[in-house]
């Protein structure tokens, strides 16, 4: 164990730890942890108290006490030049080869992810910081087992770092005998090592902030940023952030979130998959808000389209970017199937451009050209769509944002959800947080939808379209049967050497629990290899 002021590191330090966890970096991390952890803990408790009201029958709504902010005439501080055009962004974990391929892709921005697409093994978290440091320095390279070499091309994409959500701990670093916030760990190390080089090359320390639920949480981040800027003698507003609106509570506080971070924020993003999960989780006790099969809950559904349009109108009124959501498809080697995939991408991105989004996300470099072509056609010579103000829209109401979603609950959909969640959980607890499954790039958000929707069907005693009642017993039967389907799909060797049995046990535990587990990554982190 290593100790630094108030921090205890439970993993032995190797060469990479000494590179990243220098005395200066540890001192900065220690200050942030001591300054901000107790407030973070209080914010998490406030989430619990708010959720109890919703569980008791209340519904989320716009806040009466912040009406003056929503009606006020104000804008954010501004957007750096290298973030003015974000028409296509690619996301992925902080693995060395992935970083190089993403920065070299036909995109404007790469979001390097310490959150939903990374299973936070200690080694991967530390190596991720090394990889990003080398990417910022322009020295990153990689050679695979076959000897193929990867290196950065000239003019790579702009780099943005997504830190972990407020709920996620870093269990290998302790303060007062408790794990430190993963968000502070990720932020402190990336900022400390890279802010100067980023600024010297005309960019800056840019961040994506996930899973926020309230403007108070945004204000917490604003204070973290201000502390960092003051400590390193940087002008106010040097740090820039994009906030993912991926929780149901947050969609009712978008003006307030922008206002709380107005010196540092440049935009909001429609984190659609997590948003669907949050809709289920928030309204879990509301029998009339149970979603159908995940596969039919698409962005043209009224409650999701209202969310997209409200985000655009809110952002553009404040001169902030409104980023579209993730295209989770991945290219197929089958020509006919691939054309269907690309057509779905085109349709999805055309909907986003017509709504007024400034950019979008893809999960695979092979989709970048398709998404780029749609935005190129929509934007023309413009760098963004900040001029699309949607001023003639009727006000979007809480009722629209909470509208029930039509569609069937099918046995095929339930079984597919089980197979997806099982395979994702198995990969995650084995150390891989970003997994191609059935032509989709799955991360924690999509697995969360799969298991949470089944929990809700059980909770409200829903029936499938074939008349079968969704019970714990039915789920257990399907779970065992689909486990065998996976066994045949992946092969005996892969199944035996993997952690599919552990994954099935974890999925059963969280899907049949009396109370919905907030995030599968929390119990998953306890057994992460």
N, C-alpha and C positions, 0 to 999 in steps of 0.2 A: 504494500500500500504506500501511496505517496500523499503527503499532506502539503497544503499551501494555504496559509492563513487559516481560514475557516473551512476549507474544502479538503475532502478526502477522496483520492482516486483509488478505486478498488482493483483496477487492472494494472499489471506490471507495465512499466514504460519500456518500449522498444525504440528503435531509431525514429520511426515516424512520430511517435508520441513526443519525443524530444524536439522534433522539428516543429510541431504544431503547438504543443502545450509548453511553450517557452515560459520563462518566469514572467515576462511582460504580459503575455497572453493570459496566463493563469491569474495574474493580479487584476487584470481588467474583468475577467469572468467573475472573480471573487467579489469585486465591487458591485457588479450587476446583480449577482445572486443575493447579496446582502441587502441591496437597496430595493429590489423589486419582487422578491419571492413571496413575501407575506401578502403583498397586494394581489399578486397573481392567485394565491390560495383563496383569498377573500372573493375574488372574481369568480372562481370556480364554485364556491359556495353559493354565490348569488345566482348562478345558473340553476343550481339544485332547487333553490327557493322559488325561482320563477317557474320552473317546470312543474312544481307541485300545484301551482295555481292552474296550469293548463290541464294537468291530470285530473283536477277537481271539476273541470267543466268549462273553464274560461277559454277564450280563443285569443291568439295573438292579434295585436292591432297597432296602429300608429300611436305614438306617445303624445298625450295632450300636453305634457309639461315641456315638450321641445317644439311646439308648433312654431314659435318665433324663428327657430333655426330653419325649419322647412320653408317658411315664408320669407326669410331674409334674403337680401340682395348681396351675396358674397360669392367669391370664387376661390379656388385653390391657388397656391402661390405660383405654380407654373410647372412646365414640363421641360426636362433637358432635351437638347437637340437630338441626341441619339435614341431617344424614346418617342420622338414625334411620329414615327412610322412603325407600327407594330402589327401590320396586317396579317402576318402569320407567325405564330410562336410554336415552338416544339418543346415538349416536356419529357423529362426522364430522370432516372436516378443518377447519383454522382459517381458512377463507375467510369473508369478512365477511357475505355473505348467508346462508351456511350457519349461522353462529353465531347470527344473529338468529332464523332460523326454528327452530333447535333449542332455543334458550332459551325460545321462545314456545310450543313444542309441549306436548301433554298428557303430560308426563313429569315426573319428579321431579329428574332429573340430566341434564346434558349433559356428555359427555366430549369435550373439544376435543383433537384428535389431531394431534400432530407426528410420529406414527410410521406405522403401516401404511396409513393412508388419505391420507397426504401425500407427494407426491414432493418431496424437500427441495431445490428450487431456492432459491438464496440469497434472491431477492426474496420468495418465498412464506413462507420461514421468518421473515424480518424483518417482513414485513407481518402474519404471523400473530400475532407478539408485539404489534404495534400494535393489531390487532383485539381481542385478549383484554384488553389494557389498557383500551380504550374500553368493552368489554363490562362489565368490573368497575366502571368509573366510571359506567356507565349511560348513556353518551353515544353509544353505537354506533348508526349509521344507514347506510342504503345506498339508492341510487337506481339502478335499472337503465336500460338504453338506451332503453326505452320510456317512462321517466319514472315508473315505479312505485316508490313509496317503502316502505322497510322500517325498522321501529323496534321497540324493546323494549316489550313489554306490562308492566303492573304484575306483580310477583311472578313473575319468570322462574325457570326451573329453576336448581338449584344447579350451579355450574361446577366441573368437575374437569379438570385438564390432564394429558394423557398425553405424557410425554417419550419421546424415542427410546431404543431398547434399547442395552445396553452395547456391542454390536458395531458400532454405526453411528457413523461419524465425522462431524464437521462440517469439510469439506475447505477451507472458505474462511477458517478461523481456525487458525493454526499455533502450536504450542509446541514448541520444540526441533526445528524443521523437520518436524514431523509434525502431522497434523490432530488437533484436540482432540476429546474424546468429545462426540458430539451430545447425549447425555443431560445432561451438565453444562451445555452451552450453553443448552439449553431450560430446564432447572431454574433456572439462575442468573438468567436474564432475567425469567422469569415470576414467580419468587419476589421478586426485588428490586423490581420495579415494582408488584406487586399485593398483597403480604402485608398491608400496613397498611390499605388500603382494604377488603380482604376482612374483616379482623378488626373494623374499625369498623362494618361493616354486619351483624355477627353471624354471619359465615361464617368462612372461613379458607383458608390455602394448602393445597389438596387436590390430590393427584397419583395417577395410575395408573402403575404400574411394570410394563413389559412384559418378556417374554423371560428372566426370571430362571431360572437353572438350579440354584442351590444356596443354602443358608443363608448361606454366606460372601458371596455377592453381596448378599443382603438385609442382612447386617451392614455391608457397604460403604455401602449407601444410608442405613442408620441413622446411620452416622458423618457422611455428608454432611448429613443433616438436623440432627444435633446441632451441627455446625459452623455451619450457617446460623442456627440459633436463638441460639447463643451470640454470634455476631457481631452480630446485630441485637437482642440483649438481650430475647429472647422466652422465655417459660416452656418447659420441656421438654415435648414432646408437642403443641406448637402446630401443627406440620406433620402432616398426616394422609395416609396412603397406602392405596391398595388395590392388591394385587399380583395380576397375571394369572398363573394357573397354566396356562400354555400351552406348557410343555415337559415331555417325559416325565421327565427327571431330577427336576424340581421336584415332581411329584406324590408322590414318595417322601420329600419333605422339607417337607411343609406345616406340621407342628407346629414344625419348626425355623425355618422362614421367619417364621412368626408370632412365635415367641419372640425371634428376632434383632431384629425390628422392633416389639416389644410396646409400646413407648412411643408409637409413631407409626402403627401399622397399624390399620385399621378393618375389613378384610375381604379375602377372596380371590375371584377371579372365574374361572369356567370359560371360558377362551379357547379354545373348542372347535376352531376352524379351524386355528389355529396348533398346537394340541395334536395334531391328526391329522397335520399336516406334521412335527411333531417326532417322532411315533411312527415315521413312515417314515424320517426322517433318522437317528434314533438307532439303529434296528434295521436299517439299510440292508444290512448284511452277513448278516442272518439270513434264510435262505431260507424258513423256516416262518412268517415274520411279514409276508409281502407282502400289502398291502391290495388289495381289489377296486376296481371303479369308485368314484370319489369320490362319485357320486350316491347310492350305497347305504350309505355309511358314515355312519349317522345315530345320534342320541343313544340310541336304544333298543338298539344293539349292546352286547353284554355288557361289552366293555372300556371303552366310553365311559360306560355307565350306572354302572359301578363307580367310575369317576373322579368323576362327579357326586355320587354318594352319599358317597364318602369325603371329598370336599371339604366337604360339608354337615356331616357328623358332626364333622370336625376343627374347622371354624370355630366351630360352635355350642358345642362343649365349651369353647372359649376365649373365648366371648362376642363373636365376630367375625362379620361378615356373610358369607354364601355367595351370591355373585351368579351368576345363570345366564348362558347364552351368547347369542350373536348370532343374531337372526333376520335372515338376509341377503336375504330376499325383499323385493321392492318392489311397490307397488300396480300394477295393470294397468287400463287404460281399458276393456278388454274385461270386461263384467260377469260373464260366466261364469268366465273365467279368474281374475278378481279374487276371486271367492268361493272358488275352489279355493286361492288363495294365503292368504286369511284363515283358511280351515279348517286349513291346514298350520300357520299361526302359532298358532292356538288349541290344536291337538294338542300342539305343541312346548311351549307355555307351561304347559299342563295337566300335562304330564310333569314340568316343572320345579317347579311348585307342589306337586305330590304328593310329589316327592322331598324338598321342604323348602327350596327356594331362597328367599331374601329378596327377590330382584328379578331383572330380566332386561334384555337389551339389544335394541334395534331399530335398524335402519339408516335408517329413513325415517319422517318424521312421520305419514304415512298409515297406519302400522301401530300407532301409539301407542295408539289407542282400543281396538283388539282385545286387545293385550297387557295394557293397564290393566284391562279388564273381567275377564280371567281372574284376575289377581292380586287385584283388589278382591273377587271372589267367594271366593277362597281365604283371604284375610287377614281379611275382615270388619272388625272394629273395631281389629285389631292393626296396628301399623306395620311389622312384619316377622315372621319365623318363627324367631326366636332360641330359642323354646320347643321347637322340633322338634329333639330331641337324637339321635334314631335309636339310642337306647341298646340296643335289643333286636336290632340288626343283628348278624349274624355278622361277625367280623373280615374285612375285605377284604384279600386276599392279593396278593402281587406277581404270582402266576400269573393272577389275575383281571384285573389292570391291564394285563398283557402278552398277554392272550388273543388268539390269531389271530381275524381277522374273516372270516366267510363272505361269499360273494357272487361274482358273475361278473366277469371282465374281458372287456369287450365291445369290438368294433371301434367301435361308436357311442360308447361311453364314452371311448375313447382319442381319437377324432377330436374329440369335444366338449371334452375337456381341452386339446387342442392349440389349438382356436379360442379358448377362454377365455383361456388363458395368452398367446397371441399378442396378442389385443386388449388385455389388461391391460398387458403389457409395453410395447406401443406407446404406450398412454396414459401409462404411468409415465415412460418416457424422454422423453415430450413435455411432462411437467410436471404430469400429472393422476393422483393416487394413489387416487382413489375413483371407480369406473366402473360404471354399470349395463350389464350384459351378460346377455341372455337372461333377463330378469325377476329377476335377482339383483344385489345391490350387491356388486361384487367389490372386494376390497382385496388387499394383498400376500399375506395368508395363504392365500386361496383359490387364487391363482395359483401359490403355492409348492406346494400339494398337487398341482395339475394337472401341473406339470413334474416334481416329485420322484417321483410314483408311476410315471410312464412311465420315468424313469431306473431305478427299482428293477425294473420289469418287464424292461427290457433287461438289467440286471445279472444277474438270475437266470434269464434265458432262458425266461420264462413264455410261455404261449400264450394267445391270445384264445379266447373261447368258440366261434368258428368254425374253430379249429384253426390259425390263422396264428401263427407264432412271432414274438414281439416282438423285433425286432433293430434295430440302428442304421439299417439300410437301409430297413426297413419304416417306421420313424419318419420318416426323411427323405422318403420317398414321401408319407406322410400329411401331413407338414408342408407340402410344396409344393402338394398338392391342397387342403388346408384354407386355405392362403393365398389361393388363387383363389376359394374359397367366400366368404371374408371380403371379397375384392375386389368380388364381385358383390353382397354384402349392404350394404356401406357406400357403394358407388358409385365410379366412376372418379376423380372429383375429390377426394373424401376420401382415397382410397387413395393417389393420386399425391402429394397434399400432406402426407400423414402419414409416419410412420416405420415402416411395416409391414415393409419389407425389413430394416431395422436390427433390429427386434424378432425377426424370423425367424432372423437370424444369431445373435443373442444366445441365443435359445431353443435353437437347434441346438447351440451351444457348451456350454451348461450341462446339456443333457439327454443329450448323448452323451459327455461328459467321463468319463475313467476314474474320477475321484473325484467324489463328489457335492458340488457347490458349496453352501456353508453357507446363503447367502441370495442370492436373485437380485438383491436391491436393492444388493448390494455391487458386482458388475460393472455393474449398471444405473446406479449413481451416477456411474461413470466416464464414461458417455456421456449423462448427463442433460442435456437442452438448457437 
